[in-house]
């Protein structure tokens, strides 16, 4: 009488049995199915074991700077031009084709670990155009991302607040690979009913650069989208496939990280000695910020 293997129940004919092609084929089908399960598991970067943050039992460090939007060295409560807004966060759009405003407001009834949220509104669009609110990780001097070859998860609190919301917003991770003209983007949609944390996980290839994450769009913005609004809070990028809880850094530590990239200084000389953190490199912008006594020192 034929026996079976311990783990998968493959048929093991006796040495006295005649060869049966159907037994052989059935064994091969079972082996093929189990190998495919393993391949699918390896290729699934979206937390295949459905591990929860509670099961992980830890809070991973946040790779983003100013994830709760507390630091605002530029001093405005709203920004309607393309470029940097609240420290390290950029509102990216073609200003010749559309207008978009980013507000910082108190969090009110929206859940979160801090009193601030960012409110993003599409004011107008002349024709189809892109718009992203995002932060990009600084590449290494050799031009690759510090998270290359790693699995990362981006999570953020989001709430759709506009009546004409068309389910086209998304939470995304994007990166650039050498030899490719376009960014590789992995995104998950934000639906009208969303009011809580949304996350996306991606494998960052070896050699990837310009890794960014934020809130973007699954299609181009059109004139019909004017008035669309969304709130976001507590943004976090971390190593691994699980979105662990957001934990803000102490304000002084967060401010020091931001001041390595942007400062308002009392002298136009970027070499002036002061007690603030040393900037990461020589600023790419050095211009009058307000009156004759204050100057921006900013690294793009």
PyMOL commands that set and color helices and strands:
alter all, ss='L'
color gray80, all
select helices_A, chain A and resi 21-43+53-56+223-225+251-259
alter helices_A, ss='H'
color red, helices_A
select strands_A, chain A and resi 3-4+11-12+78-79+83-84+90-93+98-106+116-125+131-136+151-160+169-176+184-190+195-203+209-217+229-239+262-265+285-288+295-298
alter strands_A, ss='S'
color yellow, strands_A
deselect
rebuild
show_as cartoon
